[in-house]
Amino acid sequence: MTVRDDVVRIIVETLHREALDPPGDHQRFVEELGIDSYEAVELVLALEKFFDIKIGNDEAVGTLRVGEAVALVERKLAVLTTMIKAVIFDVDGTLINSVDAHAHAWQDAFRDFGHEFAFEDIRRQIGKGGDQLMPVFLTKEEIEARGEKLEAHRGAILRERYFPTITSFPRVRELLQRLQQNGIEIVLASSAKKDELGFYKRVARIEDLVEKETSSDDVEKSKPYPDIFEAALAMLENIQRAEVMAIGDTPYDAEAAGKAGIRTIGMLCGGFPEEDLQEAGCIAIYDSPAELLAQLDSSPLKRPS
């Protein structure tokens, strides 16, 4: 049979109006709807289509699957109805097209220190600071002996050889302006060094739009540790973590933000696969800042009606 639209409407209105009691008791909620196992199959399909969700446990049947669907709907409604008051932006690969430049700089620096690593292997680690990237390739002993010199050399190579190749992604300034017009506070949280971050702001033409920022120089550990996001949160007054959204292009952004209790919107423009961003916990994924700007009114950053 075909599920009636009013059943979906009842579920949506109930979840909008009140939390489940006890919390998470989705199965009881479904049982009180009074639907049988045959209707349940149709209802799952309707909820999946209506909310663009996918029930992961294909072995579950009947009202159990409806309970799982309702759980996903509840989380999605929470995302759509929470007013976002601040956005914490990653920079490299999110606002500026710099991931390849960083990977080349690291590859050149490793080579000058006697190591040859594949470009793609290094690129997959971009998004981490040097403190987290070097242990992927070097021994603890070598990092202790030459890590600081290697990282400083990498920075010099980046500035001298690759800064000229770095450009802004389209519509970055317009996106930040639109968010500020909507009353959303903006913070930059980058694994880059502080001097590099200043250059990136000039490239993206957002120097006058951003007053709050934190970099790897400000914390003990870079992404995927949450330190940078915790430092960014400390700059926000009277804003709860549920009212903050992170935006980044790597799984390390989403992992770090998640550890800090912040949800993340993913960006594909940095080159990481969509599946990696989904697995890391991104609640929504866009191709670029320009696409997010174009779809802002239907995104998790939209103003609640």
N, C-alpha and C positions, 0 to 999 in steps of 0.2 A: 504494500500500500504506500501511498505518497504521504509523507509527513506534512501536516498542515503548518502554514506559516505562523499560526498563532502559538504553536508549541515552541518554536524557536524564539518568538517574541517573549513568551513567558520566561524562558530561561534567561534571556538577555536582561529583561526588566528586573527580574529577581536578583541577579548578580549585581546589577547597577545599584539596586536599592539597599541591599543588606549583605553582609558577609555570611558565609555558611556557618551554621552553628550545630555541632562543633566545627571549628575550622578544618577545611579539607574533607569534610564528610560528603563527598560528591555522590557516593553510591546511595546514601539515604535520600539525598536531594532528588536523584533520578527516580527512586522508588515512589516518592511522593507525587511525582508527575503522573503516575498511574499508567505507564506505557508498558506493553509486553515486549518480548524478545524480538518479535518480527518488526515491530515499530522501531525498536531500538537501532536495528541495522540501518534503517532508512534515516533515522534521526542523526546518527553519526555522519552519514554521507552529507546530509544537509548542513550540519554544523561545520564540517570540514570545508565545504564549498563557501558557506556564508562568511566564515572567518579566515579563510585561507590558511588552515592548519592541517596537519597530518598526524593521525594517531599512530604512535610508534609500535605498539604491541598488537600485531596483526592476529595473534593467537587468541586474544581476548574476544569474547563474543557477547551479544545481548546487552543487558543494562550495564555490565561492567565496562564495556567499551564506551558507552554513553558517559559513564562516570569519568573516564579518562578525558573524553572530549570536553566535558564541562570544566574539568580542572584546567585544561589549556585555555578554554574560553575565559575563565575567571582571570587567569594571568594576563591574557591579552587585553581584557577590559581594564585591568589595573594599569597597564601601560598606556592605554588610550585615554584614560580619564584622569591620570595624575598630571597636574600642571607642572611642567618643567620650568624651573626658575634659573637654572644655570647649565651651561654646556662646557665641558672640559675637552678641548681639542688636542689630539696629537697633531704633529706638524709634518714630519717627513712622510711622504707617501699619502698623506691625507689632504693637506693644503698645498704642498709643493711637490713637484716631480723630482725627487732627489734620491730615491732608493738606489738606482743604478750607480749614481755618483758615489754614494757611501760604500757600496759593494766594491767598486773599482778602487777606491782609496784604501780600503782594507786589504784588498788583494795586492796592490802595489806595496803597501807597507809590510805585509807578511813576506813578500818576495825579497824585499830589501833586507829582511832579517833572516833570510835563508830558508823560507818555507814557500811551497807552491800549493795553493788550494784552489779548487774549481770555483769559478765565478758564481755559479748557481748555488753551490753549497754555502758560500758566504752570503749571497743575497737572501737566502731563506732565514738568516739570522738577523738581518737588518730590522730594526725596531727595538732591539735590545741596546743597552749602553755597552761600552767597552768592557765593563766589569763582568757582564754576563755573556758577552760574545766571545771574548778571548778563551775562556775555559772550554769552549766547544772544540777549539783547534789546538790549544797548547797545553802542556803539562803545568801543574801547579808550580813546579820548580822554575820553569822558564818564565812564567808570569811574574813570580816574585823577583827574579833576576833582571828581567828586561821589559816587563809589562808597561811600566810608566813611560819608558822611552819609546816603545812601540806605539802606544796610543798617541803620544805627542807627535810622533812622526806621521802617523795617519792623519792627524788634524792638519798638519802643515801641507801634506799632499792634497787633502780635500780642498783647502783654501786656494792653493796655487794652481792646481790642475783642473779641478772639477767645479769650483764655484761658478765659473762662467757658463757651465752647461745646465745649471739648475734654473727651472722656471716655475711659475705658479700655475696651478690648475685653473681652468676658466671659472669665473663667477665666484671666486673665493671671497673677495671683498663684498660683493653683493649679498652673499649668504650671511656673512657676519653682520652686515648692516640690517638685514631683514630680521635676524634674531634679536638684535638690540632694539629695533623698533617694536618687537613683540614683548619687550621687557625682560629678555633673557640675558643674564650676565655671562660673560665669556672669560675663560681662563685657558691659557696654553700650558700643556704639560708634555714636555718632550724629553726623550732620552739623549738629545743632542747636548753639546756644551753650550754654556750661556752666550759666548761670543758668536757661535754659529746661529743660535736662535735669533739674535739681533739681525743678522744678515737675512735670514729666512723671512722675517717680518717685512723687511724692505722689499724683498722679491715679491711677496704676496700683496704688497701695498696695504698692509693692515696695521702699520705702526701706530696710527692715531686711533685705532679701534680697540686696541688691547692694552689694558693697564696691569693685568695680573698674569703672571707666568711663573713657571717653575721648570727647571732643567735638571739634568743628571748631576750638575755641580751642587745642587741643593740637597741631595739625598745620599744615603749610604749605599742603597742598592737600586739599580735601574729596573725597568720592566724586564720580565714579567712579575717582579715584586711590586707590591702596591704603594711603595714609598712615595712615588711622584704624585699619584692621585691623592694620597693622604695629605701631602703638602699643599696640593691645589685646593682640597676641601677646607683646609685650615684658613684659606684666604676668603672663604665665603661666609658671610655673616647671616645668621637667622635663616639658613637654608638647610633643609634636611637632605640626607643622602638619596631618598626616594624622589626628590625633586631635582636631582642632578643627572644629566646624561653625558656619557663619554662618547666621543667620535674618533675612530681610529681605523687604520688600514691593516693591522696585523693581529694575529691571534694573541700576541703578547700584550697588546692594548686591552683586549677584552678580558684576558686572564687577570691582568693587574687591576683593572677596574672592578672586576667581579670580586676580587679579594678585598677591595675597599668598600664593597656593598653598593656599587654603581652599575647601572645597566649601560650597554654599549650599542651604538649604531656603527655598523661596519662599512668601510669604503673599499671598493675593488680596484680603485685607480693605483694603489700601491703595488698590485701584482700578485697578491696572495689569493689562492683559490677560495671561491665562495664556501666550499665545504669546510675549509679550515676555520673560516670566520664563524660559521654556524656552530661547529663543534666547540669553539672557544666560548660560545654563549651570546653572540650578537643577536639582538632581538629584531633587528631589521638591517637590511644590506642595500646599499645604493652603489651605482657605478662610480659616482663622482660628486663633488660638491655641487656642480651644476644640476645634476639630477635631483639631489636632495632639495635644492632651492626650488626647482620646478614642481616638486611633489610635497612641499613643506606642509601644505594644508591637509594632507592625508597621512602625514608621517607622525611618529611618536612625539615630535616637537610641535605639533599643531596646538593652537589655542583651543582649550575645551569650550564647547558651545554653551 
